[in-house]
Amino acid sequence: MPEALRDETAARSLPDRRFFLRALGSGLLVVLTADENTAAQESGHHHRVDSEDLPQNVSAWLHIGPDGSITAYTGKAEVGQNIRTSLAQAVADELRCSPSAVNLVMADTARTPWDMGTFGSRTTPTMAPQLRKRASTARELLIGAAAQKWSVDGHGLSVANGCVKNPATGTTARFGELTSRIDWVKSVGQGGLVTSPAKWQVAGKSLAKVNAREIVSGKHRYTSDIERGAMLYGRVLRPPSFGAKLESLDAAAAQHMPGVAVIRDGDFAGVTAPDEHIAQKALESLKANWEENSGEPSVSARDVFAYLKQHPAEASDSWGHNSTARGSIKEGLQAAQKTLKATYTVDYIAHVPLEPRAAVAEWNGSGLTVWTGTQRPFGVRSELAQAFAIPEGQVRVIVPDTGGAYGGKHTGECAIEAARLAKAAGKPVKLIWTREEEFTWAYFRPGGLIEITSGASKDGVLTAWEFHNFNSGPSGIEAPYEVANQIIEYHPAKSPLRQGSYRGLAATANHFARESHMDEVAAALGMDPLEFRLKNLKNPRICAVLQAATDSFGWRKTEARHGHGFGLACGTEKGSYFACCAEISVSATREVRMERVVQAFECGAIVNPKHLENQVEGAIAMGIGGALFETIDFANRRILNPRLSSYRLPRFSDMPKIEIILLDRKDLPSAGAGETPIMGIAPAIGNAIYNAAGVRVRSMPMLPALAKA
């Protein structure tokens, strides 16, 4: 075994050889060593990662059993983005088999390799190549074993349908027949005979979701479906406002209910009961006195942007300052024939996953197993170990395929609560957050204030660009436009609400401000928005998506008329490129109707075209909510709209006709596509509103501001 796998960190991350022999039986096991340099931070949410948690070698494995069964292991989680299918395609491509022959074990800290988490659109560009490398190594080892068995040169052998074949003689050997001939541990370096995108046979095709039938038939089990023997149901007592302290608790009524236990530990209090109905009744019977925090300033949704600008955060509490400076803004503005200054805002919004947080916790002596929906199973394992002061080796986190996350399920608060209740009750406990708890106690997409000052020559060349983002984050903050004189800076702020990652992170806010401002400059110059953008772009990939989207949309043939308008936006983030065109209508009462959206998208070589199209369409639908009406209303340390009846989400009636254009670049590595497609819809809508009604809306959501305009 390589020395890198013998150090303390690797020992924590990988089961040992005896474990594999017991668990898997004889067979071929391929261990991959590879560098993982992915940053561990996301907008508004800092994942604390120590050096020992980020080994130089992040190991993964693949097992081929004596019966020919193929099992791949990954610490990534399936949270609705369909990576279970795309990763199976990667393995199947290299082993020259059907993806249905590949069983993928995901996000189980006792069975899968350590993984930083499922975020940042990193699965396709980082995990898929790792799986490909080990699968291609397995293929070559199988060929070598067959060549040895038949005493022939392996270069003439081929692999297909779970067999190695000698075309010269027609002789075949199943994978399972060959595994015993191979040293079952094999180290794989950075190289590897990986199939190029141009030669993909399984990837690159629109395959159906691996377990789609189980999901639509109700057979698939989410966290909330997990059942354990003698399991109880839990509920947690929530304070009336953020920061409140529990002074006293009268639990007499609940304690008289059959099978009910009341747990209190400081400010934490909850109940367990034989079923959910009794648990809820017991919770409602608790009489609590709270000391509400009056020492901190109370910020409301109406004054939050001034607060964010006036209250910078310490670098240790956030990402720290992120800045770019080139040339001289003063000289750039002096050289401009047109200058413009504008301020843009984005509200805090909620993730609203289809599946609220849920966890089932079970203690076995000092060992703890938790089933929960999270993007970071190993991160949640660390949180649980720290919360209960036990070694991480005594904690197992299992992530069933989860009903949505969108960046909102990084943390393990629900898992910790379930484990606290289970420890006190001495039995397994299931805890499912209500929708109101999800709205109130989960973290939000950060609100933010963005200030832009720009200058341009009369022929449409940008001469100055100054961009300041307060609080919402630095993702996507760099402009794709060529500007000689620029300052771009992110300013961390003390947020009055708990905030963290969201689909696309802060890139949605930064693209909204930047692409809205580009239209404003184009209007001031009297230039067509497309012409103005192309004048300041040199990147051929972003120009290609702009051309594809506007050609299909018929941009040069559109003419604005009262109440009907068109807008566009473009951008790049995480190695992907998009251009979005929107057609909207605005009624006399300032109601906006989405008519049509055309979006071109390019993310290198496409793994599953239909899957990618679904991702882009879903991102557009989700982005419409944040663009037009989603907002968290808060005051006096309380969320004022913590339920779906008061929090507006996109509805079927809000959906426009959507056309997706995918640019497949087989000459480029695949990039992730779960986040970038959301970034263009908001500025495209805002620019279309101006085109239709002559009103420039600089805040998200736009409908409240449009109504007041």
N, C-alpha and C positions, 0 to 999 in steps of 0.2 A: 504494500500500500504506500502511495507517495507520502513523503514527509509532511506535506501541507495538510494532509488529512489526519495527522497524528496529533496536531496541536490541540490545546484545550478548547478553542473555539469550534474547531471542526468536530471534536468529540461530542460537543453539545448539540451540534447541528445534524450529525449523521449517526444513525444506528450502526452498531459494530457488525463485524462479519458474522458472528454467531447469531445475531438477531436476524440477519437476512437468511441465513441457512434455515433457521427455525420457521421464519414467516413465509419464505418463498419456496423452500425445497430446492432441489437441484435445478440449475438453469443458468442462463446467461445474464449477467448483471453488468451494465456499463456505467462507470462513474465518470462524470465530467468535471474537470477543473477549469474555471474561467474567471476572469476578472469581472467585477461588477462595480462600475463607477457611477451608478445612478445616484443623483442627489437625493437626500432623504427629507427634503423639505417641500412644502406646498404652500400656496398663497394663504397667508393668515394663519397657518397652522404649522408649528415646528415640531417635527419628529425628532426627539432626542435620541441619537444613536451613538454609542460609544464604540471605540475602535475594535474592541473584542467582539462586538455584534456585527461587524462588517469584515469578515475574513477576506483575505486576498483571493482565496479560492471558494467560490460559491458552488457547491456540489449538487448535482441532480443525477437521477438514475432511471434506468429502464430495465425491465425484467422480461425475459422470454422463457416461459415454462416448458417442462418436458412435453406438455400437451400442445405446445405451439402457441399458447395464449400470450398476448403482448400487453404489458401493463407499463404505462409511463406515469411518472410522479412529478408533480410540480406544487410548489407552495402558493401559486397564484389561486385566486378565488374567482368563481363564476358568479357574477352579480348582475346577470342579465345582458352582458355584452357579447355572449356567445363564444367566448374563447375556448370553451370545452370542445367545440367543433373545429375551430381553426387550428388549435394545437394538435388535435388528433389528425388533422390533415397533414400537418408538418411531419409527424412521426410516420404516418402511412406513406407519404411521398418517398421518404428515404428507405423504408423497408419494402416498398413496392407492393403494398397490400391495400385492402379496402380500409377506409377509416372506421368502419363498423367493427373491424377486428382489433382495434386499439381501445383498451380500457384506460381511462385517465383518472388517476387518483389525485385529488386536488385539496389543498388547504387543510391539511391535517398535521398538526405539529408532531405527532408521534410516527407518522408514516412518510411524510414528504420532506424534502430538504428545506433548510432555512431560506426564507425569502423576505425581502424588505417590505413587500406589500404590493397590492394591485392598485396602482394609481399612476398618474402621469402618462398614460397611454404608452406604457413601457412593455407590456406583455408581448406584443407582436415584434417589436424590434430587438428585444433582449431574450425573452424566454423561448420564442419559436426557434431562433438560431441555435440555442443551447440544445433543445430537444432534437433538432436536425443533426447536430454534430454527433450526439451519442447514438442516434438511430443509424446514421451513416456508418459509424464505427461498427455497430452491431452487424450491419449488412456485410461489411468487409470481413469481419471475423467469421460469419456464417459461410461466406464464400471460401475462406481459407480452410475451415473445417471440412467442407465438402470436397475441396481439392485434395486435402490430405486423405480423406476416406477413399476417394476414387483414384488417388495417385496420378492426378492430372495437374496441369497448369491452371491456376485459378482465374487467369485473365480471360479465359474463354467461357466462364460460367456466368449465368444470369440469375436474377432473383425476381420472383413474381408469385403472388397469391400464397404467401407463407411457405414457399418452397425455394430451394436452390436447384437449378436445372443445368444439365450439361447438354447444350443444343446439338453437339456432335453425336451423342449416343441416345439422347432422349431420356437419360436417367435423371430421376428427381429424388430429392431428400427433403422431408419436411423440417421446418425450423426445430421442432421439438426433438427430432432424431439427432440433431447436431450439437445441441447445447452442452451435452456431457463431454464433448471433445474439446471444449474451449475453457481456458482459464477464465472463470466467471467474473473476475475483477480486472478491468482494463482502464487505464488512465487515458483521457482524451485531452489534448492541448488545445491551443487556439486554432490550429489548422483543422483539417477534416475534409473528406471528399463529399462535400455538401452539394446537392443538386441546385443548379442555377435556376432562377425564375423562368427563363426561356424554355427549360426542359421539364418543368413541373408537370406531373400527370394527375395528381390528386388536388393539390393546392392550385389556386387560379380558377377553380370551378365553383359554381353556385350549388353547394351541397346543403341539404336540409339540416336543421338543428339536430344534434345527436340524439337528445332525449326529448324531442318535441312531443311525441305521442304521450309520454308520461306526464308532461306538463299540462297539455290540453285535456287529458282524461282525468286529471286529479290524482294520479298515482304518485307523482313526485312529492316527496316530503320536504317541506321547508322547516325551519327551526320551530315554528309554532306547531308543527305536526309531530314533533318528537315526543315519544312516550317512554317513560321509565317505570320500573316496578315501584309501587308504593309512592308514586310521585304526588307532590302537593303543588298547589298554585299560589303564587305570590302576588302581592300588591305593595307598593311603596307609598308612604305618606309624603306628599310634596308640600313645601312651604308656600305661603301666599305670594311671596315676592323673592326676587334674587337677593341672596345674602342674609335672609332671615335665619334666626337661631331658635331652636326648639327649647323653650323654657320649661314646659311641663306637659305631661301626657296622661290623660285619664283613659285607660284601656279596659275598664271593668266590663262594659257591655260586650266588647269583642271577645274577651276571655271566657265569657259564659256561653258563647256559641260553640256547638259541637265540632270538635276537630280543629278549632282555630288556635293558633299560637301568635302572640304579639312579640315582636323583636324590637328592642331599642338599643342603640349604641351611639351615644352622643346625640348629634343632630339627625342621625339616621334612624328611621322607624318604619316598620312594615309589618305585614301579616302573612301567614300561610294558612291555607285551608284545603279541604278535600276537593273542592271544585271552584271554578272561576266566580260563579254567582255568590257563593258564601264568602269568598275572599273579598269581593267588592263590597258586600254588605258589612263585613267586619271593618274594612277600611273606613267606610262612611260613618261607622259608629264611634270612631276614635275622636276624642275631644282634646285638641291641642291648643296650647298657648304659645304664640311666637313673638319673639322680639325682632321687629323688622328694622333693617339697617337704615338709619337716618343720618349716619355720619358721612356717607359718600354723596356726591352731587347726583341729582336725579336728572337724567338726560332723556328727552323724548325724541320721537321720530322727526318732529318739526324743527328741532334745533341741533340735530346730530352732526350735520356737516360742518357748522362753525366750530362745534366742540372738537371734532376730529382734527381740524387744522390747528386749533389752539392747544392741543394736548399731545405733543409728540411722545412716543414710547421710547423706553430704553432699548438699546440694541439687544440686550440679553433677553428681552421679552418678545422679540419678534425676529424677523429676518435681518434687521439692520438696514442701513441705507444702501440703496442700489442706484448707481448713477453712471451716466455716460456723458462725456463732454468732448466736443470737437469744434475747432475754429473759434469764432467770436460771434456771440449773439448780437452784440452791439453793432458790429460791422455788417452782419447779415440783415438786420433791420434797417440800417442806413441805406443799404443797397436795394431795398425793396421798394416797389411802386405801390404795393398794397400790403398793409399790416392788419392783423386781426388778433383780438384777444377774446377768449371765451372760457366759461366755466361749465363743467358737466358733473352730474351727480348720479350715483347708482345706489339704490336702496338695499338694505339688508333683505334677503329673502330666504325661505326655507327650502330644504331638499324635497320634502314630501314624497318619500319613496312609497311604492305600492305596499311594501311590507314594513311596518314600523319595527323598531328594535325589539328583539326577542332573544331569550337565552334559556337554556335548560342546564342547570348545574347539579353535579353529583359528586359527593365526597366518598372516597374509599380509604378510610383511615386518614393518613395525612396527604393522600393523593387527590387531585381534583381534575375532573373532566367537565368541560363546558362545550355545549353545542350552541353556536351563535352565528348570526350573519354579520361578517366584518370583512373589510378589505385588507386587514393586517392581522392574520391569525397569530403570527409570532410576536407582533407588537402587543396584542391583547394578552398573550401568554405572559409577557414580561409585566404587564400591568397587574395581572392576577397574582403573580408571584410576589410582586412588591406589596400589593395590598394585604396579603396574608402572611408575609414574611416567610415564604417557603422557597426552596430552590425551583428554578424553572423546570428542571427535570421531573418534578412532581406534578406539573401542570400539563394537561393536554387540551388543546383547543381544536375543535372540529367545525368546519364551516360547510353546512349544507348549501347547495346552490341557492343563491339568495335573491329575493325579489326587489332588486334595485338598490343603488347606493349613491351614485352621482357624486362621489367624494365625501358623502356624509356619514360613512360608517368606518372611520379610521379608529375610533376610540372604543374602549370596552366598558363603559359605565353600566350598561344593562347586564353584562356578564358578571361584573363585580357585585352588583346588587343581588342577582340571582344566587351567586355563590355565598354571599353573606346570609341570605335567608336560609339556604340549604344547610349551611354549617350550623346555624342556630337550631334548625328543625331536626337535624339528624336524618333527613331524607332528601331525595332529589326534589328540586323545585323548578317549576317553569314560570318565567316572568315574561309577559308580553306588554310592552308599553301601549298605552292608548294613543289615539291620534293626537289628543290634546297634549299628552306628555311629549310626543315626538315634536310637535310644534314649539313647545316651551323650553324643554331641557336639552334638546340636541343643539349642536352649534349651527350657525347661520353662514350663508355667503356674506363676506364682509361688505358693508356699505363703504362708499368712498367719494371723495371730491377730487376732481381732475381739472387742472388749470393749464390752458394751452395759449401760447403766444407764437404767432407765425408771421413770416414775411415772404412775399413772392414778387418776382419781376413781372412786367406787363405781358411777357410772352409765356408765362405760366411755370417758370422755374422757381422752386422753393429756394429761398435764400437764408431763411432762419426758421428754427423749430425748437421751441422751449416747452417742455412737457413735465408737469409735476403731478404725481399721484399721491394723495394722502389716504393711507390706510388700506385701500382695496387690494393692493399687492403688485408685485413687479412682473408677473407672468405676461408675456406678450407685450411688454412695454416698449421694446425696441421697434422703431418704425422701419418698414421695408423700403421706404422712399430714400432717394439719394439727396441728402441735404449737407452742404459743406459746413454750415454753422448750426450746431445743435447742442442742447442740454436736455437730458432725459433723466429724471430722478424720482425715486420712490421714497416716500416719507412715512415710516411706521407711526402709528398713532395708538393711543390708549382707547380701546374699543369699549363702549358701555355694554355691549352684548358679547356673549361668547361667540367666537367666529372661527371659521376653519375652511377647509377645502370645499370646492364646489366644481361641478363639471366645467372644465375650461379654466378653472381658477380665476385669477384677475384678468386674464386675457379677454374675457367678454367685456369687462368694463373698459379696458384700455383700447380695444378695437372700436367700441361704441364711440368713445370720445374722439379717437383719432380719425375714424372714417366719417363721422359727422362733421368734424372740423375741415377735413379735406373738401367736402361738398360746400361748406361755407366759403372757403377760399376760392373754389371754382366759381361760385355764384358771384363773389365780389369782383372776380376778373372777367366775368361774362363768358366763361369757358364751359364746354360740356364736361361733366364730371368724369366720364371715361377718358376723354382726351387729356384732361389734367392729370389723372393718375398715370397714364402711360407716359406722359411727358417726364415724370419723376421716378419712373421705375426702370431698373436694368435687369433684375432677376428674371431669367427666361421662364422659370416655372410659374411664377405668379402672373406673368404676362399671358402665359398659355391658358390658365384657368379663367382669367379675365376675358380673353378672346372667346373661349368656348361658351362661357355663360352668356355673354352679351350677344353673341351671334344667335344662339338658340332662343334667347329672350326676344330678339328683334330690337335691341336697344336703339339703334340708329333710326328706326322707323317709328319710335314712340313719340307721341306729342301730348304734353300735359293739357288737361282741360279741367275746368273748375270741379273740384270734388273728386278728381281721379288723378292719381299720380304714380310715378315710378322712381325707384331708388336703387342704388347699388352700393356694394362694399366688397372689399377684398382683404386678404391678409394671409399670414403664415404663422404657425406655431407648432412646436414638437415635430418638425420635419414634414408637416403636411401643408397644403396650399388650397385656398378656396376663393371663389368669387360668387357672390350672391346678388341676384336681382329680384326685387320685390315690386309687385303691382298691388296697390290698395285703393280703396275708395273711402272718402270721408263724408259723412252725412251732415245735414244742416245742424244737427244737435251734437256735432263733434264726435260721433261714434265712428270707429275705424273698422272696416271690413277687409280682411285679407282676401285678395282675389287670386293671386298667382305668385309662385316663387320658383325661380330657376337657380339651381346651385351647381356649380362645377367644382369637383374635388379631386385632388391628386395627392396620393400618399405613397408613391413608389409602386412597387409590384403589388398587385391586388391579390389577396389570399382567397377571398370568397366574395365574388361580386354582389350577390344578392344580400349577403350578410352586411357588406359595406353600405349598400344602398339603404338598408334598414337603419343602420347607425346614423347616416346622414339625415334621413327623414325624421328619425326620432329626435335628433339634436335640434332640428328646425322647429319641430312641434314644442319641445321643451323651451327653446329660446323665445318663442312667441310669448309665453307667459311672463318671463322676466322683462321682456321688451315693453309689453303693453299694460299689465295690470298686477303682477305679483309684487307684494310688499309686506314686510313685517311692521305692524303698527305697535308702538310701545311707549310707555310712560310710567313714571313712578316705580321703576324696576319690575314692571309687569308686561307680559305680552298681551295685547288687547284683542288680537284676532287669532286665537289658538285653535281654530277648528275650520273644517272645510266649508262650512256655511258662511264664514266671514273671510276666507282666504281664497281669492279667485285664481283658478287654474285654467289652462286652455281646455276648451270643450270641443266636441266634434264640430259644432257650428262655427268655431273659430278657424278651422283648418282651411287653408287655400288649396288650390290645385298645385301639386308639387312635382317638379321635374328635376331629376338628378342626372348629372352628366359625370361619369367617372373616367378619368384619364389614367390608363393603366401603363405604368412605366416599368416594363420588365428589365430595363437596364439599371434600375435603382433598387436599393434595399427597401423592404417594406417598413413603413412607419406606422405608428399607432393612429387610430382614427376615431376613438371614442369621445374625444373632447373638441378638437378643432372645428368640426362642422357647426358648432353652436354659435360661433363668434360673429358670423356675418349678418344674421337675421335682424338683430336690433338696429344697427346703423342703417341697414338697407330700408327698414321700415321707417325710421326717422327721416331719412332723406326723401322717401316717397311722400311722407306727410307734408314736408315742406313743398315738394313739387305739386302736391294736390291742393293745399290750403294756404300756402305762403306763410306758415307758422313754423318757426324753428324750435323744436323741442329738445332741450339739452339734459333731460333727466329721465332715468329709468326707475319705475315704469313711466311710459309716455302718456297714457290716457288721462290720468289726473291733471298733469300739467297742460295737456291740450285743452281739457275742459275749462281751465282757468284762463287760457290765452285769449 
